[in-house]
Amino acid sequence: MELVKQLREWLAGAEKVVVLGVGNPLRRDDAVGLAVARRLKELGADAIEGVCVLEAGSAPENLLGKVVSLKPSHVIIVDAAAHGSRPGSIRLIRPGDARSAHLVSTHTLPLGFLCSYIEREARSRIIVIGIQPADIGLGEGLSPEVDLAARELAKLLYELLASRRPKCST
C-alpha cells in the first residue's frame, strides 16, 4: 500500500504523463518494463487524456527526442532493477538514486543519464519504477513472479493515471 500512496502523491497535479517501458526482450526478466508498457496499452492507458505509453526496448535513448517533444510534466520509467529484494518486488527509485542504483544494465546508456537528460531538456518530474528480476539470462518470457508483478503494476498505474486530476491552467 505504501507504493500506491507514494505514486499517488508523486502524480498529484500531473498534466501530461509519459510512461517509458525499458528492457531487452531477449534477456528474460529484463523485459519487464516492456511488459508493463504493453499491458498498459492493452488496458487502454493510451486513451487516457494526457497519457502516452512508449516501449523503449533496450535503447531508450532512441526515444529521448520524442519524450522531450511531448513536454511531459511527469515521466515514469519502468525497468528491471536489482535491489536485493525477492523477485517481483517493486521499488521506486528517485532520479538521483538512479545514477547510483544497481539497475540491470543491459541498455546502451545508463538510466541515470537518461533521467538527467529528460529532467534538463523537458523539465519533467521523473521516477524510475524498478522491478527485481529473477533471471536476466538469454531467453524470452518473464519468470512467473516477475510476470505477476508486471501485471499488478500495470493495473495499478492504469488506475492511478485514469483517476488523476490534472491541475487547472489559469
C-alpha positions as CSV (number, residue, x, y, z in Angstrom):
1,M,0.0,0.0,0.0
2,E,3.0,2.3,0.5
3,L,3.7,2.1,-3.2
4,V,0.2,3.2,-4.0
5,K,0.5,6.2,-1.7
6,Q,3.9,7.2,-3.0
7,L,2.8,7.0,-6.6
8,R,-0.5,8.9,-5.9
9,E,1.4,11.7,-4.2
10,W,4.1,11.8,-6.9
11,L,1.4,12.0,-9.6
12,A,-0.5,14.8,-7.9
13,G,-1.1,17.6,-10.4
14,A,0.3,15.7,-13.3
15,E,-0.8,17.3,-16.5
16,K,0.9,15.1,-19.1
17,V,2.5,11.7,-18.2
18,V,4.8,9.6,-20.3
19,V,5.3,6.0,-19.2
20,L,8.5,4.6,-20.7
21,G,8.9,0.8,-20.6
22,V,12.5,-0.2,-20.9
23,G,14.1,-3.6,-21.4
24,N,15.6,-6.3,-23.6
25,P,13.0,-8.9,-24.7
26,L,15.8,-11.4,-25.2
27,R,17.0,-11.2,-21.6
28,R,14.1,-12.8,-19.8
29,D,13.1,-10.6,-16.8
30,D,14.9,-7.6,-18.2
31,A,11.9,-7.2,-20.5
32,V,9.6,-6.4,-17.5
33,G,9.4,-2.7,-18.4
34,L,8.2,-3.6,-21.9
35,A,5.7,-6.0,-20.4
36,V,4.3,-3.2,-18.2
37,A,4.0,-0.8,-21.1
38,R,2.3,-3.4,-23.3
39,R,-0.2,-4.3,-20.6
40,L,-0.9,-0.6,-20.0
41,K,-1.7,-0.3,-23.7
42,E,-4.0,-3.3,-23.6
43,L,-5.8,-1.8,-20.7
44,G,-6.3,1.4,-22.7
45,A,-3.9,3.8,-20.9
46,D,-3.1,5.5,-24.2
47,A,-6.7,6.6,-24.5
48,I,-6.5,8.5,-21.2
49,E,-6.1,12.2,-21.8
50,G,-2.6,13.4,-21.2
51,V,-1.0,9.9,-21.1
52,C,1.5,8.5,-23.5
53,V,2.9,5.0,-23.2
54,L,6.1,4.2,-25.0
55,E,8.0,0.9,-25.4
56,A,11.7,1.9,-25.4
57,G,13.3,-1.6,-25.8
58,S,16.9,-1.8,-24.8
59,A,17.9,1.5,-26.3
60,P,15.7,4.1,-24.6
61,E,17.9,6.9,-25.8
62,N,16.3,6.4,-29.2
63,L,13.1,7.8,-27.8
64,L,14.6,10.8,-26.0
65,G,13.7,13.2,-28.7
66,K,10.1,12.1,-28.7
67,V,9.8,12.2,-24.9
68,V,11.2,15.7,-24.8
69,S,9.0,16.9,-27.6
70,L,5.9,15.7,-25.7
71,K,6.8,18.1,-22.9
72,P,5.5,15.8,-20.1
73,S,5.1,17.1,-16.6
74,H,5.9,13.6,-15.3
75,V,7.9,10.7,-16.7
76,I,7.6,7.2,-15.3
77,I,10.4,4.8,-16.4
78,V,9.7,1.1,-15.7
79,D,12.7,-1.2,-15.8
80,A,14.3,-4.2,-14.1
81,A,16.4,-3.2,-11.1
82,A,18.5,-5.5,-8.9
83,H,17.8,-4.0,-5.5
84,G,18.4,-7.1,-3.5
85,S,14.7,-8.0,-2.8
86,R,12.7,-11.1,-3.7
87,P,12.0,-11.4,-7.5
88,G,9.0,-9.4,-8.5
89,S,9.5,-6.8,-5.7
90,I,8.7,-3.3,-6.9
91,R,10.7,-0.2,-5.7
92,L,10.5,3.5,-6.6
93,I,13.9,4.9,-7.5
94,R,14.4,8.7,-7.5
95,P,16.4,10.2,-10.3
96,G,19.4,11.0,-8.1
97,D,19.4,7.4,-6.9
98,A,19.1,6.0,-10.4
99,R,22.5,7.4,-11.1
100,S,24.0,5.0,-8.5
101,A,21.3,2.3,-8.2
102,H,22.0,-1.3,-9.4
103,L,19.7,-1.1,-12.3
104,V,20.0,-4.1,-14.7
105,S,22.4,-2.6,-17.2
106,T,21.7,-4.2,-20.5
107,H,20.9,-0.9,-22.0
108,T,23.2,1.2,-24.2
109,L,23.2,4.2,-21.8
110,P,22.7,4.2,-18.1
111,L,19.2,5.2,-16.9
112,G,20.7,7.8,-14.6
113,F,22.0,9.7,-17.7
114,L,18.5,9.4,-19.3
115,C,16.9,10.8,-16.2
116,S,19.3,13.7,-16.1
117,Y,18.7,14.5,-19.8
118,I,14.9,14.4,-19.6
119,E,14.9,16.5,-16.4
120,R,17.1,19.1,-18.0
121,E,15.5,19.2,-21.5
122,A,11.9,18.6,-20.8
123,R,11.8,19.9,-17.2
124,S,9.8,16.9,-16.2
125,R,9.5,15.2,-12.8
126,I,10.9,11.7,-13.2
127,I,10.6,8.4,-11.2
128,V,12.0,5.0,-12.0
129,I,10.0,2.0,-11.0
130,G,12.4,-0.9,-10.6
131,I,11.2,-4.5,-10.5
132,Q,13.6,-7.1,-9.1
133,P,14.3,-9.7,-11.8
134,A,14.7,-13.4,-11.1
135,D,16.6,-14.2,-14.3
136,I,18.2,-11.9,-16.9
137,G,19.9,-14.7,-18.9
138,L,19.3,-15.2,-22.6
139,G,15.8,-16.3,-23.3
140,E,12.3,-15.0,-23.8
141,G,9.4,-14.7,-21.4
142,L,9.2,-13.4,-17.8
143,S,9.6,-15.6,-14.7
144,P,6.2,-16.2,-13.0
145,E,6.8,-13.8,-10.1
146,V,8.1,-11.0,-12.3
147,D,5.1,-11.5,-14.8
148,L,2.7,-11.2,-11.8
149,A,4.4,-8.1,-10.6
150,A,4.3,-6.6,-14.2
151,R,0.5,-7.3,-14.4
152,E,-0.2,-5.9,-10.9
153,L,1.9,-2.8,-11.6
154,A,0.3,-2.1,-15.0
155,K,-3.2,-2.4,-13.3
156,L,-2.1,0.0,-10.5
157,L,-0.6,2.5,-12.9
158,Y,-3.7,2.4,-15.1
159,E,-6.0,3.1,-12.2
160,L,-3.8,5.9,-10.9
161,L,-3.5,7.5,-14.3
162,A,-7.2,7.2,-15.0
163,S,-8.2,8.7,-11.7
164,R,-5.7,11.6,-11.5
165,R,-6.9,15.1,-11.6
166,P,-4.6,17.4,-13.6
167,K,-4.3,20.8,-12.1
168,C,-6.2,23.6,-13.8
169,S,-4.3,26.0,-16.0
170,T,-5.1,29.7,-15.3
